[in-house]
Amino acid sequence: MAEISTAALPGVVLVHGGFVDASGWEGVYTILRRAGFDVGVVQNPTVSLADDVATTNRVVAARSKPVVLVGHSYGGAVITEAGNHPNVAGLVYIAAFAPDQGESVATLIKDPPAGAPLPPIVPLPDGFLGLDTTKFADAFAADVPKDQAQFMAASQVPWGVQALNGSISQAAWRTKPSWYLVATDDKMIPPSAQRLMSRRAGSTVVEERGSHAIYVSKPQAVAALIETAAQALRKGAG
């Protein structure tokens, strides 16, 4: 990504999903920073949707200009709610859930498409969920280097059932422009479901071959879509 004039461009705030932390955004962050973007990275506890929205809003509010709010996986639910913050100019979904009002991740995954792979989710104590570490790489990060995928499996962050069940009060994509990257080899969120959600949201869609962890394996493609969104928002504000 070539360095561009960023004086009038919005900033970027990156929101991770369930089972992982914000460190997976490092590749995308580095590319965007080198291109001159102001980038914030949210470290959500993923205990409840309400807490994650509040944490995200604090990062958004700390930016000195409007932002593109980017969410991966469950992070899409977070940005769908947090995107109502007045400082958010647009939304970018990366292989992410895009719920509507009254929906949660739980309702969106209740009836998976016929033949779709079932994520290897396992219950953990005290109302949390994890992924089977022996199946993590294949399900979540099939195109990530083996050692890195194993580390991601071993360093999982438990995902709260309250986060899974947290419902949207107002879907920001109904009032703000959005972009969506469909990961065509995704085994966590079926690509068909990603296409359905992105069409419903009226998103500008690109498709890229990659696993659910495409934000880790193909940071250039993810950063390119974020730049596209930022440029479009700059022109719209001009």
Kinemage of the C-alpha trace (Angstrom):
@kinemage 1
@onewidth
@group {chain A} dominant
@subgroup {mainchain}
@vectorlist {calphas} color= white
{ca met a 1} P 0.000 0.000 0.000
{ca ala a 2} L 1.524 3.290 -1.083
{ca glu a 3} L 1.616 6.203 1.306
{ca ile a 4} L -1.200 8.619 0.595
{ca ser a 5} L -2.272 12.059 1.708
{ca thr a 6} L -4.206 11.359 4.886
{ca ala a 7} L -5.004 14.884 6.046
{ca ala a 8} L -8.707 14.546 5.231
{ca leu a 9} L -8.986 10.789 5.695
{ca pro a 10} L -10.844 9.253 8.627
{ca gly a 11} L -8.944 7.298 11.223
{ca val a 12} L -9.278 3.537 11.646
{ca val a 13} L -10.297 1.507 14.702
{ca leu a 14} L -9.826 -2.290 14.597
{ca val a 15} L -12.027 -4.654 16.631
{ca his a 16} L -11.146 -8.347 17.078
{ca gly a 17} L -13.567 -11.245 17.394
{ca gly a 18} L -14.112 -14.116 19.783
{ca phe a 19} L -11.488 -16.659 20.935
{ca val a 20} L -8.616 -14.282 20.024
{ca asp a 21} L -7.169 -10.964 21.137
{ca ala a 22} L -6.135 -7.779 19.348
{ca ser a 23} L -2.606 -8.976 18.506
{ca gly a 24} L -3.911 -10.637 15.335
{ca trp a 25} L -4.390 -7.171 13.849
{ca glu a 26} L -0.649 -6.405 13.926
{ca gly a 27} L -0.125 -7.001 10.197
{ca val a 28} L -3.073 -4.825 9.173
{ca tyr a 29} L -2.109 -2.166 11.729
{ca thr a 30} L 1.456 -1.996 10.437
{ca ile a 31} L 0.354 -1.615 6.805
{ca leu a 32} L -2.128 1.137 7.637
{ca arg a 33} L 0.308 3.012 9.866
{ca arg a 34} L 2.976 2.949 7.161
{ca ala a 35} L 0.407 4.409 4.782
{ca gly a 36} L -0.128 7.301 7.188
{ca phe a 37} L -3.374 6.320 8.869
{ca asp a 38} L -4.172 7.039 12.501
{ca val a 39} L -5.059 3.566 13.820
{ca gly a 40} L -6.572 2.491 17.118
{ca val a 41} L -6.751 -1.169 18.170
{ca val a 42} L -9.423 -2.302 20.636
{ca gln a 43} L -8.601 -4.992 23.202
{ca asn a 44} L -12.028 -6.309 24.157
{ca pro a 45} L -12.606 -8.673 27.111
{ca thr a 46} L -15.286 -10.565 25.082
{ca val a 47} L -17.257 -11.269 28.252
{ca ser a 48} L -20.427 -9.455 27.154
{ca leu a 49} L -21.497 -7.481 24.109
{ca ala a 50} L -22.352 -4.463 26.262
{ca asp a 51} L -18.864 -4.359 27.797
{ca asp a 52} L -17.209 -4.770 24.392
{ca val a 53} L -19.285 -1.969 22.889
{ca ala a 54} L -18.373 0.291 25.803
{ca thr a 55} L -14.676 -0.546 25.437
{ca thr a 56} L -14.829 0.102 21.681
{ca asn a 57} L -16.646 3.384 22.173
{ca arg a 58} L -13.874 4.622 24.441
{ca val a 59} L -11.296 4.015 21.716
{ca val a 60} L -13.531 5.629 19.090
{ca ala a 61} L -14.181 8.671 21.270
{ca ala a 62} L -10.448 9.151 21.850
{ca arg a 63} L -9.769 9.721 18.115
{ca ser a 64} L -9.412 13.329 16.983
{ca lys a 65} L -11.408 12.783 13.760
{ca pro a 66} L -14.114 10.469 12.370
{ca val a 67} L -13.166 6.822 12.048
{ca val a 68} L -13.728 3.747 9.948
{ca leu a 69} L -14.755 1.057 12.435
{ca val a 70} L -13.508 -2.403 11.416
{ca gly a 71} L -14.709 -5.693 12.912
{ca his a 72} L -13.699 -9.314 12.411
{ca ser a 73} L -16.081 -12.197 13.191
{ca tyr a 74} L -17.887 -11.452 16.497
{ca gly a 75} L -16.271 -8.015 16.228
{ca gly a 76} L -18.847 -7.394 13.504
{ca ala a 77} L -21.590 -7.540 16.125
{ca val a 78} L -19.588 -5.118 18.275
{ca ile a 79} L -19.162 -2.573 15.475
{ca thr a 80} L -22.810 -2.937 14.443
{ca glu a 81} L -23.768 -1.515 17.850
{ca ala a 82} L -20.735 0.692 18.530
{ca gly a 83} L -20.995 2.096 15.011
{ca asn a 84} L -23.872 4.275 16.181
{ca his a 85} L -21.288 6.464 17.927
{ca pro a 86} L -21.301 9.886 16.221
{ca asn a 87} L -17.561 9.663 15.588
{ca val a 88} L -17.990 6.601 13.326
{ca ala a 89} L -18.150 7.492 9.619
{ca gly a 90} L -18.400 3.969 8.182
{ca leu a 91} L -18.087 0.262 8.902
{ca val a 92} L -15.880 -2.485 7.482
{ca tyr a 93} L -16.773 -6.127 8.130
{ca ile a 94} L -14.029 -8.748 7.752
{ca ala a 95} L -15.578 -12.253 7.592
{ca ala a 96} L -17.874 -10.901 10.278
{ca phe a 97} L -21.344 -11.108 11.725
{ca ala a 98} L -23.590 -8.185 10.766
{ca pro a 99} L -26.695 -8.577 12.951
{ca asp a 100} L -29.847 -6.500 12.623
{ca gln a 101} L -31.867 -4.982 15.447
{ca gly a 102} L -32.844 -7.629 17.992
{ca glu a 103} L -30.416 -10.196 16.597
{ca ser a 104} L -27.342 -11.689 18.251
{ca val a 105} L -24.532 -13.936 17.091
{ca ala a 106} L -26.467 -16.785 18.724
{ca thr a 107} L -29.537 -16.145 16.568
{ca leu a 108} L -27.430 -15.825 13.410
{ca ile a 109} L -25.719 -19.203 13.912
{ca lys a 110} L -28.829 -21.066 15.126
{ca asp a 111} L -29.670 -22.555 11.720
{ca pro a 112} L -26.435 -23.136 9.763
{ca pro a 113} L -26.644 -23.809 6.012
{ca ala a 114} L -26.933 -27.475 5.042
{ca gly a 115} L -23.516 -29.080 4.751
{ca ala a 116} L -21.673 -26.166 6.375
{ca pro a 117} L -18.736 -27.096 8.656
{ca leu a 118} L -19.612 -26.874 12.348
{ca pro a 119} L -17.141 -24.779 14.361
{ca pro a 120} L -15.470 -26.949 17.044
{ca ile a 121} L -16.847 -24.901 19.938
{ca val a 122} L -16.519 -26.444 23.402
{ca pro a 123} L -18.088 -25.261 26.676
{ca leu a 124} L -15.804 -23.908 29.375
{ca pro a 125} L -16.573 -23.262 33.055
{ca asp a 126} L -18.419 -20.190 34.290
{ca gly a 127} L -20.341 -19.362 31.120
{ca phe a 128} L -17.542 -19.236 28.560
{ca leu a 129} L -16.786 -20.971 25.275
{ca gly a 130} L -13.576 -22.093 23.573
{ca leu a 131} L -12.452 -23.863 20.425
{ca asp a 132} L -11.056 -27.401 20.498
{ca thr a 133} L -7.313 -26.748 20.315
{ca thr a 134} L -6.730 -29.826 18.149
{ca lys a 135} L -9.210 -28.525 15.550
{ca phe a 136} L -8.504 -24.798 15.875
{ca ala a 137} L -6.050 -24.514 12.977
{ca asp a 138} L -8.269 -26.263 10.437
{ca ala a 139} L -11.446 -24.445 11.477
{ca phe a 140} L -10.137 -20.953 12.208
{ca ala a 141} L -6.704 -20.474 10.660
{ca ala a 142} L -6.087 -23.008 7.892
{ca asp a 143} L -3.962 -20.609 5.828
{ca val a 144} L -1.911 -19.263 8.740
{ca pro a 145} L 1.597 -20.742 9.221
{ca lys a 146} L 1.365 -23.887 11.348
{ca asp a 147} L 3.379 -22.592 14.313
{ca gln a 148} L 1.420 -19.353 14.399
{ca ala a 149} L -1.912 -21.185 14.213
{ca gln a 150} L -0.839 -23.453 17.060
{ca phe a 151} L 0.053 -20.416 19.151
{ca met a 152} L -3.330 -18.844 18.389
{ca ala a 153} L -4.988 -22.074 19.564
{ca ala a 154} L -2.931 -22.215 22.750
{ca ser a 155} L -3.469 -18.525 23.581
{ca gln a 156} L -7.240 -18.496 23.094
{ca val a 157} L -9.325 -15.973 24.993
{ca pro a 158} L -12.504 -17.541 26.434
{ca trp a 159} L -15.592 -16.098 24.747
{ca gly a 160} L -18.483 -15.243 27.054
{ca val a 161} L -21.925 -16.693 26.444
{ca gln a 162} L -23.249 -13.210 27.281
{ca ala a 163} L -21.292 -11.892 24.300
{ca leu a 164} L -22.717 -14.610 22.075
{ca asn a 165} L -26.250 -13.794 23.220
{ca gly a 166} L -25.946 -10.007 23.289
{ca ser a 167} L -28.531 -8.486 20.945
{ca ile a 168} L -28.313 -5.348 18.825
{ca ser a 169} L -30.434 -2.352 19.826
{ca gln a 170} L -29.794 -0.389 16.614
{ca ala a 171} L -27.871 -1.661 13.583
{ca ala a 172} L -25.420 1.040 12.499
{ca trp a 173} L -25.261 -0.344 8.962
{ca arg a 174} L -28.817 0.880 8.443
{ca thr a 175} L -27.674 4.498 8.638
{ca lys a 176} L -23.944 4.383 7.782
{ca pro a 177} L -22.079 3.062 4.721
{ca ser a 178} L -20.417 -0.312 5.015
{ca trp a 179} L -17.927 -2.559 3.252
{ca tyr a 180} L -17.566 -6.322 3.605
{ca leu a 181} L -14.754 -8.778 2.869
{ca val a 182} L -16.031 -12.328 2.297
{ca ala a 183} L -13.455 -15.016 3.118
{ca thr a 184} L -14.326 -17.728 0.613
{ca asp a 185} L -12.597 -20.603 2.475
{ca asp a 186} L -14.073 -19.712 5.872
{ca lys a 187} L -15.035 -22.724 8.032
{ca met a 188} L -16.323 -20.692 10.980
{ca ile a 189} L -18.862 -18.409 9.265
{ca pro a 190} L -20.030 -19.989 5.992
{ca pro a 191} L -19.288 -17.765 2.980
{ca ser a 192} L -22.955 -18.079 1.980
{ca ala a 193} L -23.948 -16.545 5.325
{ca gln a 194} L -21.381 -13.781 4.861
{ca arg a 195} L -22.836 -12.974 1.445
{ca leu a 196} L -26.371 -12.931 2.840
{ca met a 197} L -25.464 -10.577 5.690
{ca ser a 198} L -23.456 -8.269 3.439
{ca arg a 199} L -26.302 -8.018 0.909
{ca arg a 200} L -28.789 -7.276 3.654
{ca ala a 201} L -26.551 -4.519 4.991
{ca gly a 202} L -26.137 -3.013 1.530
{ca ser a 203} L -22.373 -3.321 1.877
{ca thr a 204} L -19.811 -2.845 -0.852
{ca val a 205} L -18.460 -6.400 -1.106
{ca val a 206} L -15.126 -7.902 -2.105
{ca glu a 207} L -14.291 -11.597 -1.973
{ca glu a 208} L -10.891 -13.035 -1.145
{ca arg a 209} L -9.757 -16.611 -0.840
{ca gly a 210} L -8.803 -17.184 2.772
{ca ser a 211} L -9.675 -18.773 6.093
{ca his a 212} L -11.614 -17.181 8.931
{ca ala a 213} L -8.283 -15.714 10.055
{ca ile a 214} L -7.870 -13.811 6.778
{ca tyr a 215} L -7.046 -10.670 8.762
{ca val a 216} L -3.904 -12.528 9.905
{ca ser a 217} L -3.068 -14.465 6.733
{ca lys a 218} L -3.797 -11.741 4.169
{ca pro a 219} L -3.351 -8.372 5.887
{ca gln a 220} L -2.683 -6.615 2.566
{ca ala a 221} L -6.127 -7.538 1.227
{ca val a 222} L -7.804 -6.469 4.460
{ca ala a 223} L -5.888 -3.191 4.613
{ca ala a 224} L -6.721 -2.499 0.967
{ca leu a 225} L -10.458 -2.713 1.644
{ca ile a 226} L -10.101 -0.451 4.675
{ca glu a 227} L -8.243 2.093 2.536
{ca thr a 228} L -10.980 1.861 -0.112
{ca ala a 229} L -13.588 2.629 2.553
{ca ala a 230} L -11.547 5.524 3.941
{ca gln a 231} L -11.066 7.057 0.493
{ca ala a 232} L -14.768 6.743 -0.312
{ca leu a 233} L -15.716 8.379 2.980
{ca arg a 234} L -13.210 11.198 2.369
{ca lys a 235} L -14.744 11.892 -1.043
{ca gly a 236} L -18.239 11.768 0.407
{ca ala a 237} L -17.290 14.328 3.046
{ca gly a 238} L -15.569 16.560 0.517
